Amino acid sequence: MSFRVAGRLIVGCARRALHPRCRRVHHMRMAAPLYYSAAMVRALPDDGNRHEVVHGELLVTPAPRAWHQEIVLRLVEALRAYLREETVGHLFASPADISWAPDTLVQPDVFVVPLAEARTLDWRQVRTLLLVVEVLSPSSARADRFTKRRRYQEAGVPLYWVVDGDARTVEVWTPTTEFPHIERERLHWSPAGAARPFTLELEGLFRPI
């Protein structure tokens, strides 16, 4: 193709600035998959982010804020103390590898599993979550409240807490609820087989350092 500009004959795509249609991509890159599997996520390089997948949707979360980590540590301390007395399960914290299907792999911030599954020390055998807690970060709020929350409900997780450290509240979800109960004072958990429930005052959970 040729044309004239100011009396000069322009051939082909020599003047790309004048003809955007002539621009071509010379270095092709592999397109990112639109649908991920758990195996694909496990194969991703360690880049400092948390990688999860729910129904094929890749979820990438950067390193959490210090406030997020402080809340997680406080939850772990409180739940571990309770489970030492009420031996109804074992507590883990992220990173983890919980998968119910080839297109799902999640890493809850804090979660409790039955002792029989925990004692295998094999993530492939951990499929029953008695309690799940996700602490919100700006980058994870949508996934924690919607994508992962729906997956936890589908899996029949009896109790799911979404902890908002900035608002000082906790959203309480069960498998059948369509809207969460917003807790502003204290958390309750009554696992099967326990002689007494777990309770945690939110004032203490959210106290300043």
Secondary structure as UniProt FT lines:
FT   STRAND          2..5
FT   TURN            6..7
FT   STRAND          8..11
FT   TURN            12..18
FT   HELIX           20..22
FT   HELIX           38..42
FT   STRAND          50..54
FT   TURN            55..56
FT   STRAND          57..61
FT   HELIX           66..85
FT   STRAND          90..93
FT   STRAND          98..101
FT   TURN            102..103
FT   STRAND          104..106
FT   STRAND          110..113
FT   HELIX           115..118
FT   TURN            119..121
FT   HELIX           123..125
FT   STRAND          131..135
FT   TURN            138..140
FT   HELIX           141..142
FT   HELIX           143..147
FT   HELIX           148..154
FT   TURN            155..156
FT   STRAND          160..164
FT   TURN            165..168
FT   STRAND          169..173
FT   TURN            175..176
FT   STRAND          181..183
FT   STRAND          186..189
FT   TURN            192..193
FT   STRAND          198..201
FT   HELIX           202..205
//
